[in-house]
Amino acid sequence: MSKSIEQFMKTHSGYATMSEFKEAGIHTRNVREAVDKEVIIKIKPGLYKLRDFQRDGYEGFVDVHTANNSAIICLVSALAYHEFTTFNPSRIDVAVPNNTGKFELNYPPINVYFFRENMYKAGVDLVDRGYGSFKVYNKPKTVCDMFRYRNKLGEDLALEGLQNYLNRSDSNLNELSKYMKLCRVKTVMEPYVKAMAAVL
């Protein structure tokens, strides 16, 4: 039966819900067996992914978006995605709106941050990976968010992100300034931006 589960999920980009299994005539018992045998992975109650499916290094981000399409990759995970840090976080940082109820996943491990609406909606990019998609904050918004959470996540990571952003040929000080104001970190960031920009 695990073979038919695999075949079914391969035609669904490697993901399936319990209701989709039932519609395909696949019994709940067979789904549980496939989980026990680690043929499929339970992301959250009612949502599963096929373990052996051709994906890439961003499949965890796609898993999160498949489980909750309001979740946006943020902070250290977004910093790593934009290659602004060499630090590789073991958990995925995701932002959801302030009024979101409890958001937990069986897999992958996540840190959930509740953003106020104006900060949640700003600077979002949608990334399509072929087998699925995910949302992530753009480069300048990510850097500013890191300064917002510098006391929790470390000022060194925020500074590393800012330096790497400013070193890019496509960095935009006007865009950065816009997000600095939105995220209410202009007073904190401005001295660093001036000092770093002066030596570029």
Secondary structure, DSSP 8 states (H G I E B T S, - for coil): -HHHHHHHHHTTTTEEEHHHHHHTT--HHHHHHHHHTTSEEEEETTEEEESS----TTHHHHHHHHH-TT-EE-HHHHHHHTT--S---SSEEEEEETT------SSS-EEEEEE-HHHHHTTEEEEE-SS-EEEEE-HHHHHHHHHHTHHHH-HHHHHHHHHHHHTSTT--HHHHHHHHHHTT-HHHHHHHHHHHHHT-
